[in-house]
Amino acid sequence: MVRQVARPVDMDDHAAAAPTGRFFFLLFLISGFCSLVYETIWTRLAMAAFGVTTASISIVVSVFMAGLAAGSWLAGRLVRRAAWSPRHSLRAYAAAELLIGLSGMIVPVELNLAERLIESLASGSALGSAEHYVVSGVLTAAALLPWTLCMGATIPLAMASFRERRSFSYLYLANVLGAVLGTLVSAFVLIEVLGFRKTLHLTAAFNLVIAMAALVASGRVAAAATKDIEAPLPRGTPPFADLSEAGVLALLFLTGFATMAAEVIWIREFTPFLGTFVYSFATILAYYLGATFLGSAAYRLRRGGGAEVAVFFAAVAPLALLPLVAADPRLRIDPLLRVPLGVAPFSALLGYLTPMLIDRWSVGRPERAGLAYAINAVGCILGPLVAGFWLLPVLGTRGALVAVALPATIAAAWCLTRRATRPRIAVSLLATAIACGLAVRMRDFEESFPAAQVRRDHTANVIAIGQGMRKRLLVNGISMTTYVTPITKMMAHFPLAALRQPPTRGLVICFGMGTTFRSMRSWNIATTAVELVPSVPALFGYFHPDGPALLASPDARVVIDDGRRFLERTVERFDAIVVDPPPPVEAASSSLLYSREFYSVARRRIVPGGILQQWLPYGDGVTIASVTRALAESFPHVRAFSSVEGWGVHFLASDTPLEGLTADEMARRLPAQAAADLTEWGPYATPREQFAAVLRKELPIGALLAKAPAAPALTDDRPLNEYFWLRRLF
């Protein structure tokens, strides 16, 4: 049996000055940092270009992971067929890192061109949703795939220069630690300070440093090709006593599938406690990656072990169900402690298993590691798709976690059939019993409302609760409105009554309880509402008994889509566009409905003399000033008013002057049905009094800008409302 090597071994006497393991660890630490930053920002830029729908995001993530898989597999085969020396492999690695760095400059340009292409395709005729997804999928692949192929190639190429039986886990460990740092530093510091594009430029500089360091180091590596430091495994020899080679690959697929499927479920499970902030998602990701690092480090510290595969996979099931404990609303746990309790043990175990399986299967060979890592990445592609589009809508969070845990239990039983011992059987049965107990005894967040109406889909869990004026709509546990309020009626009536011409067509972006849509329909005009979450309009009748009848009208239409994506692909033009982004103002991706780029799209979809109504419920000085500036730079005429209840801001923006608005004139423009709707919930008895209460609370644009004079306009590149940690800290 060949002796295992615990550190890099010099290839020959001429390579005494060759790069050490610490050198490669540092390179992959920085590389992991960069890759995570790229994935985060590319996903966000793609949202701006193609929409914030689950399908659009899935396309981006799938392309990213597919590139990693294909790049890993291809690089491994290339190293083997070309019989590259360590020097040539290290130079190829340097070239891959250089190309990855170029992506920081090129991808934003590619995505911007893709967005313009889609707009041009939609300018002649309406681009259907299916066609939009096909086009955006092709454009996403064209923009990202070349660079993600290079990312996937880095580990096999580095392994060919860094010959050690467990070299994959060593590089994987560094890569994961870098990803942890990339998650925290980018979310909490870089993006707020620099914006997306400048953060990409800085990250590209890091890749350039890696490439230069690898290129210089390649000069100290022996030029001639050398034999592997490990003798080849005898043909047919399995890497584990209780598993075949095909079995190891199947388990690697399973670990990738379970990890990424669980991550999708975690976000929905913990959102009610953490909120929808960027920092909430970064916290979940950081705990996942940090625990993965600790698990991988534990494997690295354990010499020669790791054959108890059945026991390990038996433990996956109860650990996969720990989020049910952590997210049980009956347990009084600090929100920040719920995530590590639910996420860390499972992630640590998978962090141990994945490099262990790849190391034992690849025995340090780049081509074998490339194939194994590629199969793991394929599981990472399918996991989120199955969890998001099938498990969560059909089974809910509890059922989805059980479904993720079940294959691991089956895998453990399969391993036991090949090599069963009493201790293994006992541990596996105990783990299964614990998992069953957790699945039965724990309670979901939605079960806290026994009288509620609950809907689930691929985007969110939706809950309708309350009676009378205290009805509430919860989306993934976040309240869309604190109560039924006349403010949502004014969002429609205020811009429509301010028009100088009779309206014929209106658009509401974000359906919510449907109040604004209902108020716009009271004008008897063709009304379209765009809602991202399919289950939300299904509850219209809960909040308004006449809702189903209103939706039956040929002049009423609800489109399930991202509001901005709808505007980009439609050819319709509207007299009034009402925008009421989902709360809170700081919610992740909400800036895409407040940005200057969004207003540019909306302006093209408003008829001459039409009005955009933008609702801003609250915000710190920087948020208010940046949204105001974005509107002022997008429309020549902008006015702002406090709501009828004295909080929040109604912005009116138009290409034509908005002067001369009076309560009397606006009240006279109301059709009888609209007048009745406006006063249905008060607080005033007549439309004139209702309008007067808003008009006398005008907020000067200059005063809003003065809240933060140095704040730039809110743009897709600088989402100031979402990234606020530093300015609130200091």
C-alpha positions in Angstrom: 0.0 0.0 0.0 1.4 3.4 -0.9 2.1 5.8 1.9 -0.1 8.8 2.1 1.6 12.2 2.0 0.4 15.0 4.4 2.0 17.9 2.6 3.3 18.9 -0.9 6.3 16.8 -2.0 9.1 18.2 -4.2 9.0 16.8 -7.6 12.7 16.5 -8.1 16.0 18.0 -7.0 15.6 20.9 -9.3 12.3 21.9 -7.8 13.5 22.6 -4.3 12.3 26.2 -4.6 8.9 25.2 -6.0 5.8 26.8 -4.5 4.8 25.4 -1.1 1.4 24.3 0.1 1.0 27.6 2.0 1.5 29.5 -1.3 -1.4 27.5 -2.9 -3.5 28.0 0.2 -3.1 31.8 -0.1 -3.9 31.8 -3.8 -7.1 29.8 -3.3 -8.1 31.9 -0.3 -8.0 35.0 -2.4 -9.6 33.1 -5.4 -12.5 31.9 -3.2 -13.0 35.5 -2.0 -13.2 36.7 -5.6 -15.5 33.9 -6.8 -18.1 34.6 -4.1 -18.0 38.4 -4.9 -18.4 37.7 -8.6 -21.4 35.3 -8.0 -23.1 37.7 -5.7 -22.7 40.8 -7.9 -23.3 39.0 -11.2 -26.6 37.6 -9.9 -27.6 41.1 -8.8 -26.7 42.7 -12.2 -28.6 39.9 -13.9 -31.7 40.7 -11.8 -31.5 44.3 -13.1 -31.2 43.0 -16.7 -33.6 40.1 -16.7 -35.9 40.5 -13.6 -36.1 39.3 -10.0 -38.3 36.3 -10.7 -37.3 32.9 -9.3 -36.9 31.6 -12.9 -34.5 34.4 -13.8 -32.4 33.9 -10.7 -32.4 30.1 -11.2 -31.0 30.6 -14.7 -28.1 32.7 -13.4 -27.2 30.2 -10.6 -27.5 27.3 -13.0 -25.3 28.8 -15.6 -22.7 29.7 -12.8 -22.7 26.1 -11.4 -22.8 24.6 -14.9 -19.6 26.5 -15.8 -17.9 25.3 -12.6 -18.8 21.7 -13.4 -17.8 21.9 -17.1 -14.6 23.8 -16.4 -13.6 21.3 -13.7 -14.2 18.3 -15.9 -12.6 19.8 -19.0 -9.5 21.0 -17.2 -9.0 17.6 -15.6 -9.1 15.9 -19.0 -6.9 18.5 -20.5 -4.2 18.0 -17.9 -4.3 14.3 -18.4 -4.3 14.2 -22.2 -1.7 16.9 -22.6 0.6 15.3 -19.9 1.4 18.8 -18.7 4.3 19.3 -16.3 3.7 21.2 -13.1 5.2 24.3 -14.6 2.8 24.2 -17.6 -0.1 23.5 -15.3 0.7 26.4 -13.1 1.0 28.7 -16.1 -2.4 27.5 -17.3 -3.7 28.2 -13.8 -2.3 31.8 -14.0 -4.0 32.3 -17.4 -7.4 31.1 -15.9 -7.1 33.6 -13.0 -6.2 36.3 -15.5 -9.3 35.6 -17.5 -11.4 35.5 -14.4 -10.1 39.0 -13.5 -11.0 40.3 -16.9 -14.6 39.1 -16.3 -14.9 41.8 -13.6 -14.6 44.4 -16.3 -16.4 42.6 -19.1 -19.5 41.0 -17.5 -21.2 44.2 -16.4 -20.9 45.5 -20.0 -22.2 42.2 -21.4 -25.2 42.2 -19.1 -25.9 45.9 -20.0 -25.8 45.0 -23.7 -28.1 42.0 -23.0 -30.6 44.3 -21.3 -30.6 46.7 -24.2 -31.0 43.8 -26.7 -34.1 42.6 -24.8 -35.5 46.1 -24.8 -35.0 46.4 -28.5 -36.7 43.0 -29.1 -39.6 44.2 -27.1 -39.9 47.6 -28.8 -41.5 46.2 -31.9 -43.9 43.7 -30.3 -44.6 42.4 -26.8 -42.0 39.8 -25.8 -43.9 37.0 -24.1 -42.7 35.7 -20.7 -41.6 32.3 -22.1 -39.7 34.0 -25.0 -38.1 36.4 -22.5 -36.8 33.5 -20.4 -35.4 31.8 -23.4 -33.6 34.9 -24.6 -32.4 35.8 -21.2 -31.1 32.3 -20.6 -29.1 32.4 -23.8 -27.7 35.8 -23.1 -26.9 34.8 -19.5 -25.0 31.8 -20.7 -23.1 33.9 -23.3 -22.2 36.5 -20.7 -21.2 34.2 -17.8 -20.2 30.8 -19.1 -16.7 31.6 -20.4 -15.7 33.0 -17.1 -17.2 30.3 -14.9 -15.5 27.7 -17.0 -12.2 29.3 -16.0 -13.3 29.3 -12.3 -14.1 25.6 -12.5 -10.7 24.9 -14.1 -8.7 26.4 -11.3 -8.7 23.4 -8.9 -7.6 20.7 -11.4 -5.0 23.0 -12.8 -3.6 23.8 -9.4 -3.7 20.1 -8.3 -1.5 19.3 -11.3 1.1 21.6 -9.9 0.5 20.7 -6.3 1.0 16.9 -6.1 -0.4 15.5 -2.9 -2.9 12.7 -2.3 -5.3 15.0 -0.4 -4.6 18.1 -2.5 -8.2 18.7 -3.4 -9.4 19.1 0.2 -6.5 21.4 0.9 -7.4 23.8 -1.9 -11.1 23.3 -1.2 -10.5 24.4 2.4 -8.8 27.6 1.3 -11.4 28.3 -1.3 -14.3 28.0 1.3 -12.5 30.2 3.8 -12.1 32.8 1.1 -15.8 32.5 0.2 -16.7 33.3 3.9 -14.6 36.4 3.8 -16.0 37.4 0.4 -19.5 37.1 1.7 -18.9 39.3 4.8 -16.6 41.9 3.3 -18.6 42.4 0.1 -22.0 42.6 1.8 -21.0 44.6 4.9 -18.3 46.9 3.4 -17.3 46.9 -0.2 -20.7 47.3 -2.0 -21.9 50.1 0.3 -18.6 52.0 -0.2 -17.8 51.3 -3.8 -21.0 50.1 -5.5 -21.2 46.9 -7.6 -19.0 47.8 -10.5 -16.1 49.3 -8.5 -16.2 46.3 -6.2 -15.9 44.1 -9.3 -12.9 46.2 -10.5 -11.2 45.8 -7.1 -11.9 42.0 -7.2 -10.5 41.8 -10.7 -7.3 43.4 -9.4 -7.0 40.6 -6.8 -7.3 38.0 -9.6 -4.5 39.8 -11.5 -2.3 39.6 -8.4 -3.1 35.8 -8.2 -2.2 35.4 -11.8 1.1 37.3 -11.6 2.1 35.4 -8.4 1.3 32.0 -10.1 3.2 33.0 -13.2 6.3 34.1 -11.3 6.1 30.9 -9.2 5.9 28.7 -12.3 9.5 29.7 -13.1 10.6 27.8 -10.0 8.9 24.6 -10.9 10.6 21.8 -12.8 10.0 22.1 -16.5 9.8 18.4 -17.4 6.7 16.4 -16.8 7.1 14.1 -13.8 5.3 11.0 -12.6 2.6 11.3 -10.0 3.9 11.0 -6.4 1.3 8.3 -5.8 1.2 5.0 -7.5 -2.0 4.3 -9.5 -4.8 2.4 -7.8 -5.1 -1.2 -9.0 -7.9 -1.3 -11.6 -11.3 -1.8 -9.9 -10.1 -1.0 -6.4 -12.8 1.0 -4.7 -11.8 4.1 -2.7 -13.8 2.8 0.3 -14.2 -0.7 1.6 -18.0 -0.3 1.5 -18.4 1.6 -1.7 -17.8 1.2 -5.4 -16.3 4.1 -7.5 -19.8 4.7 -9.0 -21.2 4.7 -5.4 -18.8 7.5 -4.4 -19.8 9.6 -7.4 -23.5 9.1 -6.6 -22.9 10.3 -3.0 -21.0 13.3 -4.3 -24.0 14.2 -6.4 -26.2 13.8 -3.3 -24.0 16.1 -1.2 -24.2 18.8 -3.8 -27.9 18.4 -4.2 -28.7 18.4 -0.5 -26.5 21.4 0.3 -27.9 23.7 -2.3 -31.5 22.5 -1.9 -31.2 23.1 1.9 -29.9 26.6 1.3 -33.0 27.5 -0.7 -35.2 26.1 2.1 -33.2 27.9 4.8 -33.9 31.3 3.3 -37.6 30.7 3.4 -37.4 29.1 6.9 -35.5 32.0 8.5 -36.8 35.0 6.7 -39.6 35.6 9.2 -37.0 36.0 11.9 -34.2 37.8 10.0 -36.2 39.8 7.5 -35.5 40.2 3.8 -32.4 42.4 4.1 -29.2 41.7 2.1 -27.5 41.2 5.4 -30.0 38.5 6.4 -29.1 36.4 3.3 -25.4 37.2 3.8 -25.6 35.9 7.4 -27.2 32.6 6.3 -24.6 32.2 3.6 -21.7 33.1 5.9 -22.8 30.6 8.5 -23.2 27.9 5.9 -19.7 28.6 4.4 -18.1 29.0 7.8 -19.5 25.7 9.0 -18.4 24.1 5.8 -14.9 25.4 6.4 -14.8 23.9 9.9 -16.0 20.6 8.6 -13.4 20.5 5.9 -10.7 21.6 8.5 -11.8 18.7 10.7 -11.4 16.3 7.8 -7.9 17.7 7.1 -6.9 17.3 10.7 -8.0 13.7 10.8 -5.3 11.5 9.3 -6.3 8.5 7.3 -9.9 8.2 8.6 -13.2 8.7 6.9 -14.3 5.2 6.1 -17.5 5.3 8.2 -19.6 6.6 5.3 -22.8 4.9 6.4 -22.6 6.5 9.8 -21.9 9.9 8.3 -24.8 9.8 5.9 -27.1 8.5 8.6 -26.3 11.7 10.6 -27.3 13.9 7.6 -31.0 13.3 8.2 -31.4 14.6 11.8 -29.0 17.5 11.1 -30.9 18.4 7.9 -34.0 18.7 10.1 -32.4 21.0 12.8 -33.8 24.1 11.0 -37.2 22.9 12.1 -36.0 23.3 15.7 -34.3 26.6 15.1 -37.3 28.1 13.3 -40.0 26.8 15.7 -41.8 30.0 16.8 -42.7 28.4 20.1 -39.0 28.4 21.2 -37.7 31.7 22.5 -34.4 31.9 20.6 -32.5 35.0 19.6 -33.0 35.5 15.8 -29.2 35.6 15.2 -28.8 32.3 17.1 -31.5 30.5 15.1 -29.4 30.4 12.0 -26.2 28.8 13.4 -28.3 26.3 15.3 -30.2 25.3 12.2 -27.5 25.6 9.5 -24.1 25.0 11.0 -24.2 21.3 12.1 -25.5 20.1 8.7 -23.1 22.3 6.8 -20.1 21.1 8.8 -21.0 17.5 8.2 -21.3 18.1 4.4 -18.1 20.2 4.5 -16.4 17.1 6.0 -18.0 14.6 3.6 -17.5 16.4 0.2 -13.7 16.8 0.3 -13.3 13.4 1.9 -15.2 11.7 -0.9 -13.4 13.6 -3.6 -9.9 13.0 -2.0 -10.5 9.3 -1.6 -11.9 9.0 -5.1 -9.3 11.2 -6.9 -6.1 10.2 -4.9 -4.6 13.5 -5.9 -5.1 13.2 -9.6 -6.5 16.3 -11.4 -8.6 14.5 -13.9 -10.3 12.4 -11.3 -10.9 15.3 -9.0 -12.2 17.4 -11.9 -14.8 14.7 -12.7 -15.8 14.2 -9.1 -16.1 18.0 -8.5 -18.1 18.3 -11.7 -20.6 15.7 -10.5 -20.9 17.5 -7.2 -21.6 20.7 -9.0 -24.4 19.1 -11.1 -26.1 18.2 -7.8 -25.7 21.8 -6.8 -27.5 22.8 -10.0 -30.4 20.5 -9.5 -30.9 21.0 -5.8 -32.2 24.6 -5.9 -34.4 23.9 -8.9 -36.1 20.9 -7.3 -36.4 22.6 -3.9 -37.6 25.9 -5.3 -40.0 24.8 -8.0 -41.3 21.5 -6.5 -40.5 20.7 -2.9 -41.4 24.1 -1.3 -44.6 24.7 -3.3 -45.9 21.2 -2.8 -44.6 20.2 0.6 -43.9 23.4 2.5 -40.7 24.0 4.5 -41.1 21.0 6.8 -41.9 18.6 4.0 -39.1 20.0 1.8 -36.5 19.5 4.6 -37.8 15.9 5.1 -37.5 15.3 1.3 -33.9 16.6 1.4 -33.0 14.4 4.4 -34.6 11.2 3.0 -32.0 10.4 0.2 -29.2 10.6 2.8 -31.0 8.0 4.9 -31.4 5.8 1.9 -27.7 6.3 1.1 -26.8 5.2 4.6 -29.0 2.1 4.4 -27.4 1.3 1.0 -23.9 1.6 2.5 -25.0 -0.7 5.4 -26.1 -3.4 3.0 -22.5 -3.5 1.7 -20.8 -3.6 5.0 -23.0 -3.8 8.1 -21.8 -3.9 11.6 -23.8 -3.7 14.8 -22.4 -0.2 15.9 -23.2 1.2 12.4 -26.7 -0.2 12.4 -27.3 1.1 15.9 -26.1 4.6 15.1 -28.1 4.7 11.8 -31.3 3.6 13.6 -30.9 6.2 16.3 -30.3 8.9 13.7 -33.4 7.9 11.8 -35.5 7.9 15.0 -34.3 11.4 15.9 -35.1 12.7 12.4 -38.6 11.2 12.6 -39.1 12.9 16.0 -38.0 16.3 14.7 -40.2 16.0 11.6 -43.3 15.2 13.8 -42.8 17.4 16.8 -41.6 20.7 15.4 -43.9 23.5 14.2 -43.5 25.8 11.2 -43.9 29.6 11.3 -47.1 29.4 9.3 -48.6 27.0 11.9 -48.6 29.9 14.4 -51.8 31.2 12.6 -54.3 28.3 12.8 -57.2 30.4 11.3 -55.0 31.8 8.5 -55.3 31.2 4.8 -52.0 29.9 3.5 -50.8 29.6 0.0 -47.4 28.3 -1.3 -45.6 28.7 -4.6 -42.1 28.7 -6.0 -41.6 32.2 -4.9 -43.0 32.5 -1.3 -45.2 31.2 1.4 -48.2 33.6 1.7 -50.4 34.0 4.8 -53.6 36.1 5.1 -54.7 36.8 8.7 -57.0 39.1 10.6 -60.5 40.4 10.4 -62.0 43.8 9.4 -59.6 46.7 9.3 -56.9 44.6 11.0 -56.3 42.2 8.1 -52.7 41.5 7.2 -50.8 39.9 4.4 -47.6 38.1 5.2 -45.2 37.0 2.5 -42.5 34.7 3.8 -43.4 35.9 7.2 -42.9 39.6 6.4 -46.0 41.8 6.7 -46.7 43.6 3.5 -49.0 46.1 5.3 -49.5 46.6 9.0 -53.3 47.0 8.6 -55.9 48.0 6.0 -55.2 51.7 5.2 -56.6 54.4 3.0 -53.1 55.3 1.9 -53.2 52.4 -0.6 -56.4 53.9 -2.1 -54.8 57.3 -2.4 -51.9 55.7 -4.4 -54.3 55.2 -7.3 -56.8 58.1 -6.9 -54.2 60.8 -6.3 -52.3 60.4 -9.7 -55.5 59.7 -11.7 -57.2 62.8 -10.3 -54.1 64.9 -11.1 -54.2 64.0 -14.8 -55.3 66.7 -17.1 -56.9 64.2 -19.5 -59.4 61.5 -18.7 -57.4 58.2 -18.0 -58.0 55.1 -20.1 -55.3 52.7 -18.9 -53.5 52.3 -15.6 -50.8 50.0 -14.2 -50.1 48.9 -10.6 -46.8 47.4 -9.8 -47.0 45.1 -6.7 -50.5 43.8 -6.0 -50.3 43.3 -2.3 -53.8 43.1 -0.8 -55.2 44.4 -4.1 -56.5 47.7 -2.7 -54.7 50.0 -5.1 -55.8 47.7 -8.0 -59.4 47.8 -6.8 -59.3 51.6 -6.5 -57.9 52.0 -10.0 -60.7 49.8 -11.3 -63.3 52.1 -9.7 -62.4 54.6 -12.4 -63.7 52.1 -14.9 -60.4 52.0 -16.9 -58.4 49.1 -18.2 -56.2 48.2 -15.3 -53.1 45.9 -15.2 -51.5 44.8 -12.0 -48.1 43.1 -11.9 -47.2 40.8 -8.9 -44.1 38.8 -8.4 -45.6 36.2 -6.0 -48.3 34.0 -7.7 -50.2 33.2 -4.5 -50.8 36.8 -3.6 -53.6 37.6 -6.1 -55.2 34.3 -5.1 -56.0 35.9 -1.7 -57.7 39.0 -3.2 -61.1 37.8 -2.1 -59.9 37.4 1.5 -59.2 41.1 1.7 -62.0 42.3 -0.6 -65.1 40.2 -1.1 -65.8 41.8 -4.5 -62.2 40.9 -5.6 -63.1 37.8 -7.7 -65.8 39.7 -9.5 -63.4 42.5 -10.3 -60.8 40.1 -11.7 -63.5 38.6 -14.0 -63.8 41.9 -15.9 -62.2 41.9 -19.3 -60.6 45.3 -18.3 -58.9 43.8 -15.3 -55.6 41.9 -15.7 -53.1 40.5 -13.2 -49.7 39.5 -14.6 -47.4 37.3 -12.5 -44.0 38.8 -13.2 -41.3 41.2 -12.0 -42.7 44.7 -12.4 -39.6 46.1 -14.1 -39.2 43.1 -16.4 -42.9 43.6 -17.4 -42.2 47.2 -18.3 -39.2 46.3 -20.3 -41.0 43.7 -22.5 -44.4 45.3 -22.9 -45.4 47.7 -25.7 -48.3 49.1 -23.8 -48.4 52.7 -22.5 -50.3 53.9 -19.5 -51.8 57.1 -18.2 -50.7 56.3 -14.7 -48.2 53.9 -13.2 -48.4 53.3 -9.5 -45.4 51.7 -7.8 -45.6 50.4 -4.2 -42.5 48.3 -3.6 -42.7 45.6 -1.0 -41.6 46.5 2.5 -39.3 47.1 4.1 -37.6 49.9 2.2 -34.3 48.2 2.8 -35.4 44.9 1.4 -33.0 43.0 -0.9 -33.5 43.9 -4.5 -36.1 46.6 -3.7 -33.8 49.2 -5.1 -34.6 47.9 -8.6 -38.0 49.6 -8.2 -36.5 52.9 -6.9 -33.5 53.3 -9.2 -32.8 55.8 -11.9 -32.7 53.0 -14.4 -36.1 51.8 -13.4 -37.6 55.3 -13.8 -36.0 55.5 -17.3 -37.9 52.4 -18.3 -41.2 53.5 -16.6 -41.0 56.9 -18.3 -41.0 55.3 -21.7 -44.2 53.4 -20.8 -46.2 56.6 -19.8 -48.3 58.4 -22.3 -47.6 62.2 -22.8 -49.0 63.9 -19.8 -49.1 60.7 -17.8 -48.0 60.4 -14.2 -45.8 58.0 -12.2 -46.8 57.6 -8.5 -44.0 56.3 -6.4 -44.7 55.4 -2.7 -41.8 55.6 -0.2 -43.1 54.6 3.3 -40.0 55.8 5.2 -36.2 55.7 5.1 -33.1 57.4 6.5 -31.9 60.6 5.1 -29.7 59.0 2.5 -32.4 56.7 1.3 -34.9 59.6 1.0 -32.5 61.9 -0.7 -31.2 59.2 -3.1 -34.7 58.2 -4.2 -35.7 61.9 -4.6 -32.6 62.6 -6.7 -33.2 59.5 -8.9 -36.7 60.8 -9.7 -35.6 64.4 -10.2 -32.9 63.3 -12.6 -35.4 61.1 -14.5 -38.5 63.3 -14.8 -38.6 67.1 -15.4 -41.5 67.6 -13.0 -41.6 66.0 -9.6 -43.7 66.8 -6.5 -43.9 65.0 -3.2 -46.6 64.9 -0.5 -47.0 63.2 2.9 -49.8 60.7 3.1 -53.3 61.2 4.5 -52.1 59.6 7.7 -49.1 61.8 8.0 -46.3 59.2 7.2 -44.6 58.1 4.0 -44.2 60.0 0.8 -46.3 60.1 -2.4 -44.1 61.2 -5.3 -45.8 62.3 -8.5 -43.5 62.5 -11.5 -44.4 63.5 -15.1 -43.1 64.9 -18.3 -45.6 67.8 -18.0 -46.0 70.3 -15.3 -47.9 69.3 -12.2 -48.9 72.7 -11.1 -52.4 74.0 -10.2 -53.6 70.9 -8.4 -56.5 71.8 -6.1 -58.7 69.6 -4.0 -61.9 70.9 -5.6 -60.7 70.2 -9.1 -59.3 66.8 -8.3 -62.6 65.8 -6.5 -64.6 66.9 -9.5 -62.6 64.6 -11.8 -63.6 61.5 -9.7 -66.3 59.2 -11.2 -69.0 58.5 -8.6 -67.8 54.9 -8.0 -64.2 56.2 -7.5 -65.4 58.9 -5.0 -67.2 56.2 -3.0 -64.1 54.1 -3.0 -61.8 56.9 -1.9 -63.9 57.7 1.2 -64.8 54.1 2.0 -62.2 53.9 4.8 -62.1 57.6 5.7 -60.5 59.3 7.5 -62.5 62.2 5.9 -66.1 62.1 4.7 -65.6 63.7 1.2 -63.1 63.3 -1.6 -62.3 67.0 -1.4 -61.3 66.8 2.3 -59.3 63.7 1.5 -57.3 65.4 -1.3 -57.0 68.6 0.7 -55.4 66.6 3.6 -52.7 65.4 1.2 -52.2 68.6 -0.8 -51.5 70.7 2.3 -48.7 68.3 3.3 -46.5 69.0 0.3 -42.9 68.2 0.9 -40.5 70.5 -1.1 -38.1 68.5 -3.2 -35.2 70.7 -2.1 -36.0 69.8 1.6 -36.0 66.1 0.8 -32.6 66.4 -1.0 -31.2 68.4 1.9 -31.6 65.4 4.2 -28.4 64.1 2.6 -27.0 66.6 0.2 -24.0 64.5 -0.8 -26.1 61.3 -1.5 -26.0 60.4 -5.2 -29.1 59.3 -7.1 -30.1 55.7 -6.3 -29.0 53.6 -9.2 -28.7 49.9 -10.0 -25.0 50.2 -9.3 -25.4 52.0 -5.9 -28.5 50.6 -4.1 -28.1 52.9 -1.1 -31.3 51.8 0.5 -30.2 48.2 0.7 -26.6 48.6 1.9 -26.7 50.8 5.0 -24.7 48.9 7.6 -21.6 51.2 7.7 -23.5 54.5 7.7 -25.8 53.4 10.5 -22.8 51.9 12.5 -20.9 55.2 12.3 
